[in-house]
Amino acid sequence: MIRAVMFDFGGVIAEEGFWLGLTHIAIQNGKDSDGFFNAAVELIHKPGGYVVGMSDESAWWNELRELTGIYGSDQKLREIILERFVVRPEMLQVVYELRSKGLVIAMLSDQTNWLDELDERMPFSHAFDHVFNSYKIHKSKRDPSVFRDACSALWLKPEEVLFIDDNDGNIARAKHEGLNVIHFKDMVSFRVELEEHLRGSIPDDKIYDCIIIGAGPGGLQAAIYLGRYNRQVLLIDRGGGRTSHARHIENFLTQKVISGKEIITLGMEQAMNFNVRIMKGTVLKVIEEAGFKVNVGEKVYRSKFVIVSTGGRENIPEIENVYKFFCESFFTCIDCDGYRTTGKKLVIIGNSIQSVRLAFAMKQMYTKDVTLVLFFYEPPDSYIEELQDEGIGFIKGRPTKIIGNEHMEALEFEDGRRIKCEVIMSNFGFKLNNEFLDGLKLKRDGKGFKYVTDHNYESSMKGLYILGPLTGHDQVVIAAGEGATAAIEINKRLLDL
Ligand SMILES: Cc1cc2nc3c(=O)[nH]c(=O)nc-3n(C[C@H](O)[C@H](O)[C@H](O)COP(=O)(O)OP(=O)(O)OC[C@H]3O[C@@H](n4cnc5c(N)ncnc54)[C@H](O)[C@@H]3O)c2cc1C
């Protein structure tokens, strides 16, 4: 169980003023910025150096001037650095939140007398229970024993402390000493990793207004709406959904082209700004009991409403090199990528009457050069004749490999045959990510596949909303629109309107 969270200062709580300032000084003096930065860092860290409070600031500037030939008074140079250590309000907000949940909050920083000065300019130390400054404790994070010293000073074992730093060396040393670690890269990934580490450490008996399962476009859009109604929202996502695989989305309003990853990262940032709690985890079960109980591993979270937006995953045939060309020239969704086959040599692979119909559709919309490959399905004679009339090639057989280096060139079959192609449209349907709904006996469509909902996306269970491909079309804009609709409706229900 984590009892304390220990933060680095520059690059985590504040902007990395040391690096930014030294880079500025290097450019001003016509020096190589990396070389100058490394020299300055090594000098400040040398045995008996400034960062461990064994020598003073003017000695460090003098040596740095001598070593690198830079100009400027101590006063001018230090100001260039200090003014760049700007405290990040969003990080202080995290610190306050964690403290209010009963965790001990510490800072472990390789700093100097500057830290106290910065605290006077932009107060932050009041938010920390303990501040360990290398200048005062005479040990930097280059010495691995500093991590155990800090834990002992907190009266905690290393495994009870979570350490956050943007420097990979510090992270490696802290981890080696047994602390839990987060390598800080950006706010979004930090918040997600923080939730993951703190799960089980913070009592969570809160009843959320809504738990949203799945941080794709549907879940995120719902989260943004509910967050902006100031509702208590928990968004749970296991990571790596379908949208994050979409490299070029060209059909989303106002975005000429955007990747799925960008949509998700921006959406998460936007939702967090409206105080949505985002947690990494896999939902294993949803139980209807005094509202809802949502199981993530051993842990149970409670809410008044649930939105399920967990999407699906396509069935991809086992063909060598599929993932090499996936999304570039191997496609699975006509609405998403049909357009990208325009005028190209196209092969459609599938194993059903839908695949035959897809061949006619693709020819009508995108390209005259279509070959249909069916693995073993035998279409009715009338369809075979129509394929011939339309000039669509038809092959029965099992492809095993896609040939091509930079570009797709051909499809090879198990009997060694090869057919030339520039693009492939695969048509093997997809599965829903819905295992955790199994016990709920929700109403499904005639095929027992998709869920039946009303026009606000409420399923046959009151209070449980289902969006996206689980209930209808599989498009970003549609999932997002459904998320907004469900959120507006849930808010009305919370208001009792
Ligand atoms: C290669 C590719 C290209 C595409 N191109 C386009 C395009 O150009 N235009 C377009 O509009 N659409 C495109 N799409 C489709 C688009 O990605 C989907 O319509 C969209 O993903 C649906 O959004 P969603 O929110 O319902 O689900 P998703 O985006 O699939 O998100 C669901 C989330 O739920 C999570 N999850 C699943 N199960 C659980 C669980 N048990 N617990 C916790 N979390 C869980 C997943 O990890 C995922 O993060 C493309 C899809 C793919 C794969």
The ligand as a Tripos MOL2 file, in Angstrom:
@<TRIPOS>MOLECULE
LIG
   53    58     1     0     0
SMALL
NO_CHARGES

@<TRIPOS>ATOM
      1 C1         -7.8110    0.6320  -37.9610 C.3       1 LIG1
      2 C2         -9.0230    1.4360  -37.6460 C.ar      1 LIG1
      3 C3         -9.2940    2.5770  -38.3900 C.ar      1 LIG1
      4 C4        -10.4180    3.3270  -38.0860 C.ar      1 LIG1
      5 N1        -10.6530    4.4540  -38.8080 N.ar      1 LIG1
      6 C5        -11.6980    5.2190  -38.5050 C.ar      1 LIG1
      7 C6        -11.9730    6.4030  -39.2490 C.ar      1 LIG1
      8 O1        -11.2180    6.7450  -40.1590 O.2       1 LIG1
      9 N2        -13.0690    7.1200  -38.9090 N.ar      1 LIG1
     10 C7        -13.9150    6.7550  -37.8950 C.ar      1 LIG1
     11 O2        -14.8800    7.4570  -37.6250 O.2       1 LIG1
     12 N3        -13.6950    5.6160  -37.2090 N.ar      1 LIG1
     13 C8        -12.6170    4.8540  -37.4790 C.ar      1 LIG1
     14 N4        -12.4000    3.7050  -36.7800 N.ar      1 LIG1
     15 C9        -13.4260    3.2390  -35.8570 C.3       1 LIG1
     16 C10       -13.3850    3.9170  -34.5370 C.3       1 LIG1
     17 O3        -12.1260    3.6690  -33.9430 O.3       1 LIG1
     18 C11       -14.5270    3.3990  -33.6840 C.3       1 LIG1
     19 O4        -15.7150    3.8140  -34.2220 O.3       1 LIG1
     20 C12       -14.4620    3.9240  -32.3430 C.3       1 LIG1
     21 O5        -13.3610    3.2750  -31.7750 O.3       1 LIG1
     22 C13       -15.6610    3.6330  -31.4930 C.3       1 LIG1
     23 O6        -15.4570    4.3010  -30.3030 O.3       1 LIG1
     24 P1        -15.8050    3.6750  -28.9060 P.3       1 LIG1
     25 O7        -15.6350    4.7640  -27.9040 O.co2     1 LIG1
     26 O8        -17.1080    3.0220  -28.9480 O.co2     1 LIG1
     27 O9        -14.7340    2.4840  -28.6770 O.3       1 LIG1
     28 P2        -13.1630    2.3780  -28.6990 P.3       1 LIG1
     29 O10       -12.4960    3.4930  -29.3550 O.co2     1 LIG1
     30 O11       -12.9030    0.9950  -29.1840 O.co2     1 LIG1
     31 O12       -12.7790    2.4550  -27.1720 O.3       1 LIG1
     32 C14       -13.1540    1.4780  -26.2540 C.3       1 LIG1
     33 C15       -12.2250    1.5420  -25.0560 C.3       1 LIG1
     34 O13       -12.7460    0.6530  -24.0670 O.3       1 LIG1
     35 C16       -11.6670   -0.0740  -23.5110 C.3       1 LIG1
     36 N5        -12.1700   -1.3190  -22.9390 N.ar      1 LIG1
     37 C17       -12.6640   -2.3980  -23.5800 C.ar      1 LIG1
     38 N6        -13.0460   -3.3380  -22.6770 N.ar      1 LIG1
     39 C18       -12.7870   -2.8310  -21.4480 C.ar      1 LIG1
     40 C19       -12.9460   -3.3030  -20.1190 C.ar      1 LIG1
     41 N7        -13.4700   -4.5060  -19.8660 N.pl3     1 LIG1
     42 N8        -12.5730   -2.5130  -19.0850 N.ar      1 LIG1
     43 C20       -12.0390   -1.2890  -19.3110 C.ar      1 LIG1
     44 N9        -11.8540   -0.7820  -20.5500 N.ar      1 LIG1
     45 C21       -12.2250   -1.5390  -21.6070 C.ar      1 LIG1
     46 C22       -10.7380   -0.2900  -24.6930 C.3       1 LIG1
     47 O14        -9.4500   -0.6230  -24.2600 O.3       1 LIG1
     48 C23       -10.8330    1.0560  -25.3860 C.3       1 LIG1
     49 O15        -9.8620    1.9510  -24.8880 O.3       1 LIG1
     50 C24       -11.2840    2.9280  -37.0580 C.ar      1 LIG1
     51 C25       -11.0030    1.7870  -36.3100 C.ar      1 LIG1
     52 C26        -9.8680    1.0540  -36.5840 C.ar      1 LIG1
     53 C27        -9.5420   -0.1410  -35.7510 C.3       1 LIG1
@<TRIPOS>BOND
     1     1     2 1
     2     2     3 ar
     3     2    52 ar
     4     3     4 ar
     5     4     5 ar
     6     4    50 ar
     7     5     6 ar
     8     6     7 ar
     9     6    13 1
    10     7     8 2
    11     7     9 ar
    12     9    10 ar
    13    10    11 2
    14    10    12 ar
    15    12    13 ar
    16    13    14 ar
    17    14    15 1
    18    14    50 ar
    19    15    16 1
    20    16    17 1
    21    16    18 1
    22    18    19 1
    23    18    20 1
    24    20    21 1
    25    20    22 1
    26    22    23 1
    27    23    24 1
    28    24    25 2
    29    24    26 1
    30    24    27 1
    31    27    28 1
    32    28    29 2
    33    28    30 1
    34    28    31 1
    35    31    32 1
    36    32    33 1
    37    33    34 1
    38    33    48 1
    39    34    35 1
    40    35    36 1
    41    35    46 1
    42    36    37 ar
    43    36    45 ar
    44    37    38 ar
    45    38    39 ar
    46    39    40 ar
    47    39    45 ar
    48    40    41 1
    49    40    42 ar
    50    42    43 ar
    51    43    44 ar
    52    44    45 ar
    53    46    47 1
    54    46    48 1
    55    48    49 1
    56    50    51 ar
    57    51    52 ar
    58    52    53 1
@<TRIPOS>SUBSTRUCTURE
     1 LIG1         1 GROUP 0 **** ****
